[in-house]
């Protein structure tokens, strides 16, 4: 599903030497991870419990943290799986 309001064009940082011609060629197309693949999310229960315990112990209403994992294409090539298996509370500073 193409949602033009949410799509943000990406660009490369400026450099002194260009490795390719930066002039766009052809029609504009939108790419999204769910356009061609069926996404699946897998979350390890231990990670979820650790994040929940950290949130309950935190005195602030909102806090920052990281959920880390791996992204892999399925064997049949029709889908992708995001497996979240680590929790990092981050640092306050």
N, C-alpha and C positions, 0 to 999 in steps of 0.2 A: 504494500500500500504506500503510495507516494504522498507525503505530506509536505508541500512546499514551504509552509510557514515555519516548520521546525528544522528544515534542512539548512545547514550552514556550509558555504563553500570553504574548502580548505586551500591553503596556499603554502608554498615553501618559503623559508627565510631568504632574504636577499643575500646575494653573494657577488663577488667581483667577477667570477668566471661562470658562465652558464653552460651547463652540460647538454641542454636541449633548447629548442626554440620555444619560448614561452607563449607564443601567439596561439590562441585556441583554434582548433580545427573541428569542423563538424557541428552537429546539433548538441545542445545541452541535454544531459541525461541525469536522472537522479538515482543514486544508489543507496540502498538501505539493507541492513543485515537480514531483515525479514522478507525482503522482496523476492528473493530466490530460494531461501532456505526456511525450514520449519525450526524455530528456536525451542530449546528445552532448557530449563533451569534445574540444577540439582544442588541442593544445599545440605551439607553434612550437619546432622543434628547437634553434635558436640559444638560446632562453630556457632550455631544459632543460640544454644543455651549460654555459651560464654558471652556473646554479645548482649543477650537479654540480662544476664547477671550484672554485667558492666553498666548497662543503662539504668538498672534499678539502684545501683550503688552510687551513681553519679548524682551530685547535688543539683546540677543545672538541669533545666528542662530540655535543652538541646546540647548535643556535644558532637564532636567530629571523630570518626573512626574509619578504618579501612576494612573491607571484606575482600580477600584475595582468592584467586582461583585460576582455573585454566579454561581456555576456550578451544574446543576441538570439533572438527567435522566428523559426522557419523560415517560409518563404513560404507553405507549405500550412497553417500554424497548428497542426500536429500535434506539433511538437517544438520544443525549445530547444537552442541551441548555446552553450556556454561556451568562448570562445577565449582562452587564456592566451598573451600575447605579450610580457610584460615581467617582468623580475626586478629586485627592489629588495632589496639585502642589509640595509637598515635601518641603525640606529646602535646602538652598544654602550651609549651613555649614555641 
